[in-house]
Structures are given as structure tokens and as C-alpha cells.
């Protein structure tokens, strides 16, 4: 045990020499002195802990300026391993560069991993504009929608499908396809033939997720038949009702009573008798006959029978007493044709 008052131990009190031959000052720790000498000689980083540093000598000759001696690393033991604690030149700059390099490498790895994956991760949104409804069956419509990705940015040059179904319990079918433009917009034409639900679907790729627009419904209405066909249908609806002279329905008819009823159902007014009807409508050539026209049978100058032309050389008529409203063959060449619709 050193004598009282000598914290160094050994030798005379306060007279022990340092490693450089300089006498130790009173109460001066020899380890601190050795560290100071090493710093002075350039063998240790002045900011490192001298008590746990393992000093590596500089690569350049002693006495040269620090920049000429190259880089000297200071290491320390930690858990049985030697780990770097500082560098002689540019340590902070290297640490900053190293951090940026690691971040850049991580980002590049993430991009490489993303581009090589089989599943997409970028969400998309497909929209569809409202459509005209109701429409007549056979009406052409154009369905327009926009495809966007992250930040509502447009997704261009992508195929999208226009799909339809007859009802919620039916599968979707592709009606037509289109390609998005630079604004992500696609306008796809289609012909509406029945009431249906419509949507625009994007099926995705390696980058973008698939998406489908909201559903829009379009009601389809069958076109109204031409007036001539409506006249035929009205006459046919009375099939089987009895002939009765002077009757105009609804339970029985004579010939001109049936033709007057059928035209009224189609919105066309006719006089009551066959002769009056013949005088009221313009005559047309037989070559131009169409369903719904009036066929007038005459003997000399008077009309004795009339009916509604149904096509195929037949008329709907109430022929005579004891008969009923039915299809009747045109049996003679003595007739003229008129059109009231």
C-alpha cells in the first residue's frame, strides 16, 4: 500500500517520471499522462478515451502534419470484439455519407423488390359518368370514366372494359373496351338493347391494383310500333267477336265499325261508314301497300266491304252476318287501297 500522501505509489513522493521523461506533477495520474503523450505524438485521437483505447500508429512518419499521415483508426474492445470508435480524418463526414448510403441502398432495394413482385400495391380508382335513362331499345350511348392512382394522378394507356348485366343476380359480361388517355379518361360506346346495369372495370397490372366503377342503371323501353302496325294490332285484338250490322264495338262489329275502332286505338279518326272512309283517305298504289292500310272492295262505284291490311294478301275484317272478326283472304282484284295514318 503506498505511503499516505502519495497517490501514485513507488518512488519519491511526486517525483515519478512520465513515459517521455518529463517529471510527473504532484497528484498527476500516470494513465492520464501517457494518454497526453500519445496525443502529443499523434498516436491517438484526442477525443477518444485514453483509458480504453488501443492505439494504432499512424501510417506516415512521426512529426509530419496530420493530413500527411493518412487516416488513423482508434478502436475499443466491446464485449470481446474490437469495434471502431473514431477515425483520424473526416470521421463525421464519413458517418454522414455512410448513413446516406445505407438509406439510398435501402430505397433502391425497396424499389427493386417492388418492381419484381407479382402482386400490385398501388391502389386505383375507376369512375363512371352518369348515363341517359330511360332510352329506347337500340339507342347508342357512350359511357365515360376516369382511372386514377396515387394522389388522384391519371393512369394512362390502360385498357378498361365496359361491362353490363341484366340484374344483380346475373354475371357481368363485357360489352366493349377502351384505352385511357393522358388524363386517365376512356369513352366507350355501346348499344343499349335492354334495361341493364353498367360499369367500367380495370383489371390491374404488376403495379396497379384492379378497380371497378360504381354501377349505373339504364332503363330501356321498347320503341312504339309504327301507326300502321298499331292499327293491325288493334284489329287483331278483337278477333272472334261477332259480326253485327251497324255495330262499332266493343262486343260486336260490322266491317267499317271494326276499321274505325282500330284506327281510333292508334290515334287516327275515321268516318263511320266504308263509303265515307273511302272518300276521306288518299288512295295509294297497290305496290305501296303496308300493314295498317285500308282495303276497299267495290262493285262499280260503290264500296260494299272494307278491312285492315295485315300483309301476306290478308285483311282483318268483320265479314258478314253469322261470322266473326278474323283474318280474311283478299279474294278479288276489285279493290282500292287507302291510308289514313
C-alpha positions in Angstrom: 0.0 0.0 0.0 1.5 3.4 -1.0 2.5 5.7 1.8 -0.1 8.2 2.8 0.0 11.3 0.7 1.5 9.5 -2.4 -1.4 8.7 -4.7 0.9 7.3 -7.4 2.8 4.8 -5.4 6.5 3.9 -5.7 9.5 6.2 -5.8 9.7 9.6 -4.1 6.5 11.5 -3.5 5.5 13.5 -6.6 8.9 12.8 -8.4 7.9 9.8 -10.7 8.7 10.4 -14.4 6.3 10.1 -17.4 6.9 7.9 -20.5 8.5 10.9 -22.2 10.9 11.6 -19.4 9.0 14.6 -18.1 8.7 14.5 -14.3 5.2 13.9 -13.1 3.5 16.7 -11.3 2.1 16.1 -7.8 -1.1 14.1 -7.8 -0.9 13.6 -11.6 -2.3 10.2 -12.8 0.2 8.3 -14.9 -2.5 6.9 -17.2 -3.6 10.5 -18.0 0.0 11.4 -18.7 0.5 8.5 -21.1 -2.7 9.5 -22.9 -1.5 13.1 -23.1 1.9 12.0 -24.5 0.2 9.8 -27.1 -2.0 12.7 -28.2 1.1 14.9 -28.5 2.9 12.2 -30.6 -0.1 11.8 -32.9 -0.7 8.2 -31.8 -4.3 8.6 -30.5 -7.4 10.7 -31.3 -7.5 13.5 -28.7 -11.3 12.9 -28.4 -11.0 9.2 -27.7 -11.0 7.8 -24.2 -7.4 7.1 -23.3 -8.3 4.6 -20.6 -9.8 2.1 -23.1 -8.1 2.9 -26.4 -5.9 0.6 -28.3 -3.6 2.9 -30.2 -2.7 2.2 -33.8 0.4 4.1 -35.1 -0.1 6.4 -38.0 0.9 5.3 -41.4 3.1 8.3 -42.0 6.3 9.2 -40.3 6.2 10.8 -36.9 6.3 14.6 -36.9 4.5 15.0 -40.3 1.3 17.1 -40.4 -1.7 15.1 -39.6 -3.1 15.3 -43.2 0.1 13.7 -44.4 0.0 10.8 -42.1 -3.2 9.3 -43.6 -6.1 8.0 -41.6 -5.6 6.5 -38.2 -8.4 4.5 -36.7 -9.0 4.2 -33.0 -10.7 1.1 -31.7 -12.0 -0.2 -28.5 -13.0 -3.6 -27.1 -16.7 -4.2 -26.5 -18.0 -7.5 -25.4 -14.8 -9.3 -26.5 -14.9 -7.7 -30.0 -12.8 -4.8 -31.4 -15.1 -2.0 -32.7 -14.1 1.3 -34.3 -14.7 4.4 -32.1 -13.3 7.2 -34.3 -11.3 8.0 -37.4 -8.4 10.5 -37.7 -9.7 12.3 -40.8 -13.3 13.1 -41.9 -15.0 10.8 -39.4 -18.1 12.9 -39.1 -18.3 13.3 -42.9 -17.8 9.6 -43.5 -20.5 8.8 -40.9 -22.9 11.2 -42.7 -22.1 9.6 -46.1 -22.4 6.2 -44.7 -25.9 6.9 -43.4 -27.0 8.4 -46.7 -25.5 5.3 -48.5 -27.5 3.0 -46.2 -30.7 4.9 -46.8 -30.1 5.0 -50.6 -29.3 1.3 -50.6 -32.5 0.6 -48.6 -34.6 2.7 -51.0 -33.1 1.0 -54.1 -33.7 -2.4 -52.6 -37.3 -1.5 -51.9 -37.8 -0.3 -55.5 -36.2 -3.4 -56.8 -38.3 -5.6 -54.6 -41.4 -3.7 -55.6 -40.8 -3.8 -59.3 -40.1 -7.5 -59.2 -43.2 -8.6 -57.1 -46.0 -10.4 -58.8 -48.7 -8.6 -56.8 -49.6 -4.9 -57.2 -49.6 -2.4 -54.3 -50.7 0.9 -55.9 -54.4 1.5 -55.3 -56.5 2.8 -58.2 -60.0 4.3 -58.6 -62.3 3.9 -61.6 -65.2 6.3 -62.1 -68.1 6.4 -64.5 -70.2 9.3 -65.5 -74.0 9.2 -65.3 -75.8 7.9 -68.3 -79.0 8.9 -70.0 -82.1 6.9 -68.9 -84.6 5.8 -70.0 -83.7 5.2 -73.6 -85.4 3.4 -76.5 -84.1 -0.1 -77.1 -81.4 0.1 -79.8 -80.1 3.6 -78.7 -76.3 4.0 -78.9 -74.8 5.5 -75.8 -71.2 6.4 -74.8 -70.0 5.6 -71.3 -67.2 7.7 -69.9 -65.0 7.2 -66.9 -61.6 8.1 -65.4 -58.9 5.9 -63.9 -56.6 7.4 -61.3 -53.8 6.2 -59.0 -51.9 7.7 -56.0 -52.7 11.3 -55.3 -55.6 11.3 -57.9 -52.9 11.1 -60.7 -54.3 9.8 -64.0 -53.4 6.3 -65.1 -52.8 6.5 -68.8 -52.6 3.9 -71.6 -54.5 1.2 -69.8 -57.3 -1.0 -71.1 -60.6 -0.8 -69.3 -63.7 -2.8 -70.0 -67.3 -1.7 -70.2 -69.4 -4.4 -68.6 -73.2 -4.9 -68.2 -75.6 -7.3 -66.6 -79.3 -7.7 -66.7 -79.7 -7.7 -62.9 -77.8 -8.1 -59.5 -78.1 -11.9 -59.7 -76.6 -12.2 -63.2 -72.9 -12.3 -64.1 -71.1 -9.4 -65.7 -70.4 -9.5 -69.5 -68.0 -7.3 -71.5 -69.8 -5.1 -74.0 -66.8 -3.2 -75.3 -63.3 -2.0 -74.3 -61.4 1.3 -74.4 -58.0 2.7 -73.5 -57.4 5.6 -71.1 -55.9 8.8 -72.5 -53.3 11.0 -70.9 -55.9 12.3 -68.4 -56.9 8.7 -67.5 -60.2 9.1 -69.3 -61.8 6.4 -71.6 -65.0 6.9 -73.6 -66.6 3.6 -74.6 -69.6 3.3 -77.0 -72.3 0.7 -76.6 -75.8 0.0 -77.9 -78.5 -0.4 -75.2 -80.9 -3.2 -76.1 -82.5 -3.8 -72.7 -82.7 -2.5 -69.2 -79.3 -3.2 -67.5 -76.7 -2.2 -65.0 -73.4 -0.9 -66.4 -69.9 -0.3 -65.0 -66.3 0.3 -66.2 -63.7 -2.2 -64.9 -59.9 -2.0 -64.7 -58.2 -5.4 -64.2 -54.8 -4.0 -63.0 -51.2 -4.9 -63.8 -48.0 -5.6 -61.9 -48.0 -2.0 -60.4 -51.7 -1.0 -60.2 -54.5 -2.7 -58.3 -57.7 -3.6 -60.2 -60.8 -1.5 -59.6 -64.3 -1.1 -60.8 -66.5 1.9 -61.1 -69.8 2.4 -59.3 -72.8 0.9 -61.1 -75.2 3.0 -63.2 -78.6 1.7 -64.3 -80.1 2.4 -67.7 -83.7 1.7 -68.4 -84.6 0.6 -71.9 -88.0 1.0 -73.4 -89.2 -0.8 -76.5 -89.9 1.5 -79.4 -93.5 2.2 -80.2 -94.6 0.3 -83.3 -95.4 2.5 -86.3 -99.0 3.6 -86.6 -99.8 1.1 -89.3 -98.8 -1.8 -87.1 -100.7 -0.4 -84.1 -103.8 -0.4 -86.3 -103.3 -4.0 -87.2 -102.7 -5.0 -83.6 -105.9 -3.2 -82.5 -108.0 -5.0 -85.2 -106.4 -8.4 -84.2 -107.3 -7.8 -80.6 -111.0 -8.1 -81.5 -110.6 -11.5 -83.1 -113.6 -13.8 -82.5 -116.1 -11.1 -81.8 -119.4 -11.4 -83.7 -120.4 -9.5 -86.8 -123.4 -7.2 -86.3 -124.6 -4.8 -88.9 -124.1 -1.2 -87.8 -122.1 -2.2 -84.7 -118.8 -0.4 -83.8 -117.8 -2.4 -80.6 -116.9 -3.2 -78.1 -118.8 -6.6 -78.3 -119.6 -6.8 -82.0 -118.7 -5.0 -85.2 -119.6 -4.6 -88.8 -116.7 -4.1 -91.3 -116.5 -0.3 -91.1 -117.1 -0.4 -87.4 -114.0 -2.6 -86.9 -111.8 -0.4 -89.1 -113.0 2.8 -87.3 -112.2 1.2 -83.9 -108.8 0.0 -85.0 -107.8 3.4 -86.3 -109.1 5.2 -83.2 -106.9 2.9 -81.0 -103.9 4.2 -83.0 -105.0 7.8 -82.6 -106.5 8.2 -86.1 -110.1 9.3 -86.5 -112.2 7.9 -89.4 -115.8 8.4 -90.5 -118.3 5.7 -89.6 -119.2 4.0 -93.0 -117.0 2.3 -95.5 -118.0 4.8 -98.3 -117.2 7.8 -96.1 -113.9 6.3 -95.1 -113.0 5.7 -98.8 -113.8 9.3 -99.6 -111.8 10.6 -96.5 -108.4 9.0 -97.1 -106.0 9.3 -100.0 -105.6 6.4 -102.4 -102.2 4.7 -102.8 -100.8 2.3 -105.3 -101.1 -1.4 -104.5 -97.3 -1.7 -104.8 -97.0 0.6 -101.8 -99.4 -1.3 -99.6 -98.3 -1.7 -96.0 -99.9 -3.2 -92.9 -102.5 -0.9 -91.4 -103.7 0.4 -94.8 -107.4 0.2 -95.6 -108.6 -2.1 -98.4 -111.9 -1.1 -100.0 -113.9 -3.7 -102.0 -116.2 -2.1 -104.6 -118.7 -3.1 -107.2 -118.7 -0.4 -109.8 -118.6 2.9 -108.0 -119.9 1.8 -104.6 -117.9 0.3 -101.7 -119.5 -2.7 -100.1 -116.8 -4.0 -97.8 -113.6 -2.9 -96.1 -110.8 -4.3 -93.8 -107.4 -3.6 -92.4 -104.5 -4.9 -94.4 -102.4 -7.3 -92.4 -99.8 -8.3 -95.1 -99.5 -11.6 -97.0 -102.7 -10.8 -99.0 -104.8 -10.9 -95.9 -107.1 -8.4 -94.0 -108.6 -8.2 -90.6 -112.3 -7.9 -91.1 -115.8 -8.5 -89.8 -117.0 -10.3 -93.0 -120.8 -10.8 -92.7 -123.7 -11.9 -90.6 -123.1 -15.2 -88.8 -119.3 -14.7 -89.0 -116.8 -13.2 -86.5 -113.8 -10.9 -86.7 -111.0 -12.8 -88.3 -108.2 -12.8 -90.9 -109.7 -12.9 -94.4 -108.0 -13.6 -97.7 -108.3 -10.9 -100.4 -110.4 -12.9 -102.9 -110.8 -10.4 -105.7 -109.0 -7.9 -107.8 -111.7 -5.3 -107.5 -110.4 -3.2 -104.6 -108.5 0.0 -104.0 -106.1 0.9 -101.1 -106.2 4.0 -98.9 -104.0 5.2 -96.0 -105.2 7.3 -93.1 -102.1 7.2 -90.8 
